Every structure is written in C-alpha cells, then in structure tokens.
Amino acid sequence: MFPATLFDYNGVLVDDEHVHLEAYRDVLGPLGVSLSERDYWDRYLGYDDVGAFRAILTDLGRAPSEGYVRDLVERKRPHYLARARSGLTAFAGAAELMRERARVGAVAIVSGALHDEIELGLAVLGVTDLVSAIVSAESTKRSKPDPEGYLLGIDALAKTVGLENAKRALVIEDSIAGVEAAKGAGLACVAVGHSYPLADLERAGADLVVATLAEITDDALRSLYQRVTA
C-alpha cells in the first residue's frame, strides 16, 4: 500500500473554483478586464494566482511586471477569503478519504493555492490535525505542471516517513497540469474527474482515473500499488 499521500487542494478537497473565478473578477473588473467562465475553465484553471494573472494580462497584449502580478495576487487574497468564509463547499467524501489515508501514513497538501486559503479549507473539513505539511503557492517558484511542488512534497514527507517511502507516495489530483506535475516528480497519481473529462486526465498520464472520491477505495489503491511497483 502507498505509505503516504499528497493531496491537491482546489478541485480535489474543496469545490471552490467558482470562488476563485469571482475573486479574480473582483480584482480584474476595476482594471477593465472581463474574465468569462469559459475562458477561466479552458485557459486558466491549472494556474496558481501568479500564473493566472500573468497569463490573463499577457493574452490581452499587456506585459505585466513581476511586481504588478504579485500586487494583484495580494489584492485577490481578501476577496477569496471573504467569499470562501461565507460558503466553501467540500467535495463529498473528501474528509473521509483524508482520514482513511492518514490511518495508513503521512498526509500532506501540494497546491497552487495560498497557504491561508488552504488552512481555511482544512478547518472547514475538520482535518487540520491530519496534515503533516503544506506546500502552497508561496512555497514554489514555478506552478504546476512544473514538478517543483511535488518534489518539495516528497522532501516534506521524508521528514516523517523517510525518503524512500516519500518517493512512493500517492498523489490525488484533479487537473491536467497537476497530473503532469505529479508524474514529472516520479509519483503515482490518481485523478478525480471533478474538473476535467476523465479521458483528458488519462491522456495526461494519470495512473488511475475516477469520477468521484468514493471510488478511491483501499482495494483500488492496493491494486494500483501492485501495478505501479511491479
């Protein structure tokens, strides 16, 4: 069985992409920038805040400086937190799956979300005490699909379970960029179809694709572990 688990956050544990979209609009609207729901889902979903703001403005023919992009990220932070506090929705089975995986081994988060956003969601789920480490947007220089976040996740898990076990951790993702990042770090990856079609996640390289978290059972993971370690 996989000795540890690295969970993505947005789209895996909490259904908050609509919260992010509205928070982006809160910041971009006063700048005269309109962000459609289709563009957000089709073009910017896999980015962290830095990557999304940079890509949105670049697509509009602007050349934002690094400092300006960082300023926009900080402007977005309170909008997201305020909207999330008023109604953050967890995916069915998210807390239960985290508890099941924590009974097996160490659990950590690797996400492009900001640290305080992740902490808020974990508190809503009631699983803060289960998480041994958080790798957030502030922890990395490059967002998914770059594997940096998952390599840092391996380093964090190694402090608890040892490096060899950390390298055999399971990743649970929902995005194409996330799957590519996990595989780039040499990790086994289960992708849940909360955000993308299952076929797209499979093409991205996921080792197992499921429609819901309820399908990530001990039997399914045992079979997957035997397959990826054969």
GULUMRO-250200 format. One line per 4 residues: number of its first residue (from 1); for each residue x, y, z of N, C-alpha, C. Coordinates in steps of 0.1 Angstrom, whole numbers. Last residue first. Example, Ala and Ser with C-alpha at 12.3 -4.5 7.8 and 13.67 -1.06 7.14 Angstrom:
BEGIN
2) 128:-22:71:137:-11:71:129:0:79 | 132:-57:78:123:-45:78:132:-33:78
This chain:
BEGIN
230) 52:-30:-98:56:-43:-104:69:-42:-112 | 43:-7:-89:55:-12:-83:60:-25:-88 | 19:-3:-102:30:7:-104:43:3:-98 | 4:-26:-93:7:-24:-107:19:-14:-109
226) 2:-23:-65:9:-35:-71:13:-33:-86 | -12:1:-64:2:0:-59:9:-12:-65 | -36:-7:-76:-28:3:-82:-13:2:-78 | -46:-24:-56:-43:-29:-70:-34:-20:-77
222) -48:-7:-35:-39:-18:-34:-36:-24:-47 | -66:11:-45:-53:16:-42:-43:4:-41 | -89:-5:-46:-84:1:-58:-70:6:-56 | -91:-12:-18:-89:-22:-29:-84:-16:-41
218) -96:13:-7:-84:5:-3:-81:-5:-14 | -109:36:-32:-110:26:-21:-97:19:-18 | -120:59:-47:-106:57:-43:-107:48:-30 | -147:64:-52:-141:53:-60:-126:50:-55
214) -153:87:-39:-157:74:-33:-151:62:-40 | -145:108:-55:-136:103:-45:-140:90:-38 | -154:100:-89:-156:106:-76:-146:101:-66 | -143:89:-113:-153:100:-114:-155:107:-100
210) -108:83:-118:-121:80:-112:-130:92:-113 | -79:68:-130:-89:79:-132:-102:75:-126 | -45:62:-125:-59:57:-122:-68:69:-123 | -24:75:-134:-23:60:-133:-36:54:-131
206) -24:101:-158:-28:96:-146:-28:81:-145 | -17:113:-183:-7:103:-176:-11:98:-163 | -33:127:-199:-23:134:-192:-13:125:-185 | -52:108:-206:-42:111:-216:-30:119:-209
202) -67:109:-182:-60:96:-186:-49:99:-196 | -78:134:-184:-69:131:-173:-61:118:-176 | -93:131:-207:-82:140:-207:-73:138:-196 | -112:112:-198:-103:108:-209:-91:118:-210
198) -127:126:-179:-118:115:-175:-108:111:-186 | -126:162:-181:-131:149:-186:-121:138:-182 | -121:181:-150:-118:177:-164:-124:164:-168 | -130:183:-124:-128:195:-132:-126:192:-147
194) -134:158:-112:-142:169:-107:-141:181:-116 | -123:131:-116:-129:139:-126:-138:150:-121 | -92:126:-101:-106:125:-100:-112:135:-109 | -63:106:-105:-70:118:-109:-85:116:-108
190) -35:94:-88:-50:92:-91:-56:105:-94 | -2:86:-95:-12:97:-94:-26:91:-98 | 31:82:-84:19:76:-88:8:86:-86 | 59:103:-93:49:98:-83:37:92:-90
186) 78:118:-106:80:104:-104:71:97:-95 | 74:144:-112:81:142:-99:83:127:-97 | 58:141:-134:72:147:-136:80:145:-123 | 35:133:-122:43:123:-130:57:128:-132
182) 27:157:-110:30:145:-102:38:135:-109 | 25:174:-133:34:177:-122:38:165:-114 | 4:161:-147:17:162:-153:28:166:-143 | -17:165:-128:-12:151:-131:2:152:-137
178) -18:193:-129:-15:186:-116:-10:172:-119 | -27:198:-155:-14:203:-150:-9:196:-138 | -52:185:-153:-42:180:-162:-28:185:-158 | -65:181:-119:-62:188:-132:-52:182:-140
174) -68:166:-96:-80:168:-104:-77:175:-118 | -51:141:-76:-52:154:-83:-65:155:-91 | -31:126:-53:-45:127:-57:-48:141:-63 | -3:105:-52:-8:119:-54:-23:117:-58
170) 14:85:-29:4:86:-38:-1:101:-39 | 50:78:-24:37:84:-20:27:85:-32 | 75:70:-28:64:60:-31:50:66:-27 | 91:88:-17:91:87:-31:81:77:-37
166) 87:83:10:82:95:4:81:95:-11 | 102:59:13:87:59:14:81:71:8 | 127:71:10:123:60:1:107:59:1 | 129:90:31:129:94:17:124:83:8
162) 105:90:59:118:86:52:117:88:37 | 83:100:71:82:86:67:95:81:61 | 90:126:78:81:118:86:82:103:83 | 106:137:60:109:140:74:101:131:84
158) 94:131:36:106:124:40:110:126:55 | 75:150:32:71:137:37:83:129:42 | 91:171:22:84:173:34:80:159:40 | 101:159:-2:110:164:9:103:165:22
154) 77:156:-15:85:145:-12:94:148:-1 | 70:184:-18:62:175:-11:69:162:-6 | 90:192:-36:90:197:-22:81:189:-13 | 80:177:-57:94:174:-52:95:180:-38
150) 56:191:-61:56:177:-56:70:172:-52 | 65:216:-69:57:215:-57:57:200:-52 | 80:210:-93:86:216:-81:78:213:-69 | 71:202:-118:70:192:-107:76:198:-94
146) 49:223:-137:62:220:-132:62:211:-119 | 22:229:-144:27:215:-144:42:212:-141 | 24:243:-111:21:231:-119:18:236:-134 | 48:271:-109:35:264:-106:34:251:-115
142) 77:279:-93:71:275:-105:58:267:-102 | 86:284:-68:89:294:-78:81:292:-91 | 67:277:-37:73:274:-50:76:286:-59 | 54:285:-15:65:276:-13:73:274:-26
138) 31:300:-21:43:307:-16:55:299:-15 | 14:279:-28:19:288:-39:31:296:-34 | 24:253:-5:14:262:-11:21:270:-22 | 25:224:11:33:231:1:23:239:-7
134) 22:215:44:15:222:33:25:228:24 | 22:185:65:29:196:58:20:202:47 | 5:168:78:18:170:83:26:182:77 | -28:168:87:-19:172:77:-5:175:83
130) -47:163:107:-42:152:99:-30:155:90 | -56:187:117:-47:179:125:-41:167:118 | -75:195:99:-62:203:100:-52:194:107 | -100:186:92:-89:177:91:-75:184:93
126) -124:200:88:-122:194:101:-110:184:101 | -131:214:66:-132:200:65:-130:193:79 | -125:239:76:-139:236:72:-141:221:71 | -97:236:78:-105:238:90:-120:235:87
122) -90:234:52:-88:222:60:-96:224:73 | -97:260:43:-104:248:38:-102:236:47 | -78:276:57:-93:278:58:-100:265:54 | -54:266:47:-57:264:61:-72:266:63
118) -56:274:20:-56:260:23:-60:258:38 | -55:302:24:-67:296:17:-68:281:21 | -30:305:35:-41:308:43:-54:303:37 | -14:298:12:-13:290:24:-26:292:33
114) -29:297:-20:-22:304:-10:-24:296:3 | -27:269:-44:-35:279:-36:-25:285:-26 | -14:249:-56:-11:263:-61:-19:273:-54 | -4:223:-34:-14:231:-41:-8:244:-46
110) -2:196:-15:6:203:-25:-4:210:-34 | -3:184:18:-10:191:7:0:197:-2 | 0:151:33:4:164:31:-4:170:19 | 1:124:56:-7:131:46:-2:146:45
106) 15:92:64:15:107:65:7:113:53 | -8:63:66:5:70:66:4:85:66 | -32:52:72:-22:44:65:-8:50:67 | -47:72:83:-46:60:91:-35:51:85
102) -48:90:62:-39:93:74:-38:81:83 | -66:78:45:-52:79:41:-43:82:53 | -89:83:60:-85:69:57:-71:69:53 | -90:111:61:-89:103:74:-84:89:71
98) -94:117:34:-82:121:41:-79:113:54 | -119:105:30:-107:100:23:-94:104:30 | -135:122:47:-134:107:50:-121:101:43 | -132:146:34:-127:145:47:-125:130:51
94) -145:139:9:-131:145:10:-125:142:23 | -171:131:5:-161:121:8:-147:126:10 | -179:157:-17:-184:145:-10:-173:135:-8 | -160:186:-14:-165:175:-22:-169:164:-13
90) -172:215:4:-162:204:3:-168:193:-7 | -176:249:-2:-182:236:-3:-171:225:-5 | -179:278:17:-170:270:10:-175:255:10 | -191:307:24:-197:294:18:-187:286:10
86) -179:327:36:-193:328:35:-200:315:29 | -152:322:32:-158:321:46:-173:321:46 | -150:327:5:-149:313:10:-154:312:24 | -152:355:4:-162:347:-3:-162:332:2
82) -129:361:19:-142:366:23:-153:358:17 | -109:350:4:-111:345:18:-125:349:23 | -110:364:-20:-112:349:-20:-116:345:-6 | -104:390:-11:-117:387:-18:-120:372:-18
78) -79:388:-1:-90:390:8:-104:388:2 | -64:380:-25:-64:372:-13:-76:375:-5 | -62:400:-46:-72:389:-47:-74:382:-34 | -41:415:-38:-55:422:-39:-66:411:-39
74) -20:397:-41:-24:402:-28:-37:409:-28 | -21:395:-69:-23:383:-61:-27:387:-47 | -14:421:-77:-27:416:-80:-31:403:-71 | 13:421:-68:3:430:-62:-11:426:-64
70) 24:403:-85:23:399:-71:14:409:-64 | 21:417:-109:14:405:-108:13:401:-93 | 39:438:-103:25:441:-106:16:429:-104 | 63:425:-102:58:432:-90:43:435:-91
66) 67:415:-128:65:406:-117:59:412:-104 | 46:434:-151:58:431:-144:56:421:-133 | 27:425:-180:28:428:-166:41:425:-159 | 20:435:-208:32:428:-203:34:432:-189
62) -9:427:-228:-2:435:-218:10:428:-214 | -25:412:-244:-15:421:-250:-7:429:-241 | -41:395:-232:-47:407:-236:-37:417:-242 | -24:375:-224:-33:372:-235:-40:384:-240
58) -12:388:-203:-4:386:-215:-13:383:-227 | -33:387:-184:-29:400:-189:-20:399:-202 | -35:359:-181:-47:367:-185:-42:380:-191 | -9:352:-172:-15:347:-185:-26:355:-190
54) -7:365:-147:2:368:-158:-3:364:-172 | -29:354:-133:-29:369:-136:-19:372:-148 | -20:327:-133:-32:331:-139:-33:346:-143 | 5:327:-120:4:323:-134:-8:327:-141
50) -4:336:-95:7:344:-102:6:340:-117 | -22:317:-87:-27:331:-89:-17:338:-97 | -16:287:-107:-18:294:-95:-21:309:-97 | -35:271:-134:-25:280:-129:-27:283:-114
46) -56:256:-145:-44:249:-140:-34:258:-133 | -74:275:-155:-78:267:-144:-65:260:-137 | -72:290:-178:-65:294:-167:-67:285:-154 | -87:280:-201:-74:286:-203:-66:288:-190
42) -113:270:-195:-105:264:-206:-90:268:-206 | -122:284:-172:-121:269:-172:-112:264:-183 | -120:310:-181:-114:306:-169:-112:291:-169 | -134:310:-205:-120:313:-205:-113:308:-193
38) -160:306:-194:-154:296:-203:-139:298:-204 | -165:328:-178:-164:315:-171:-157:305:-181 | -144:356:-186:-156:348:-188:-153:334:-181 | -134:386:-174:-130:372:-174:-142:363:-175
34) -125:418:-184:-136:409:-183:-131:394:-184 | -109:446:-172:-107:433:-178:-119:424:-174 | -108:470:-159:-114:470:-173:-112:457:-180 | -100:470:-134:-90:473:-144:-95:472:-158
30) -122:462:-120:-118:476:-119:-107:480:-129 | -121:434:-127:-131:443:-132:-127:457:-131 | -100:421:-114:-98:424:-128:-109:434:-133 | -109:416:-87:-97:423:-90:-96:429:-104
26) -133:402:-91:-133:413:-82:-121:422:-84 | -125:381:-108:-133:392:-113:-133:404:-104 | -111:366:-89:-104:372:-100:-112:383:-106 | -134:359:-73:-123:367:-67:-114:373:-78
22) -148:343:-91:-154:356:-87:-144:365:-80 | -129:322:-94:-134:330:-105:-139:343:-101 | -128:312:-67:-117:318:-74:-121:327:-85 | -154:302:-66:-150:313:-56:-138:320:-62
18) -154:283:-85:-163:294:-87:-159:306:-78 | -136:265:-73:-132:272:-85:-141:284:-88 | -141:250:-50:-140:264:-49:-136:272:-61 | -147:224:-35:-152:228:-48:-153:243:-48
14) -119:207:-20:-130:217:-20:-134:222:-34 | -103:185:-28:-109:186:-15:-121:195:-14 | -100:190:-56:-99:177:-51:-107:176:-37 | -103:217:-62:-108:207:-71:-107:193:-67
10) -75:226:-43:-86:231:-51:-91:220:-61 | -54:205:-35:-65:211:-27:-77:215:-35 | -38:173:-37:-40:186:-42:-52:192:-34 | -21:153:-13:-34:158:-19:-32:171:-25
6) -1:127:-10:0:141:-13:-13:145:-20 | 5:101:14:-4:107:3:-2:122:3 | 23:70:20:19:84:23:11:89:11 | 26:44:11:29:47:25:26:61:29
2) 4:23:-6:11:36:-6:14:40:8 | 8:-12:0:0:0:0:9:12:0
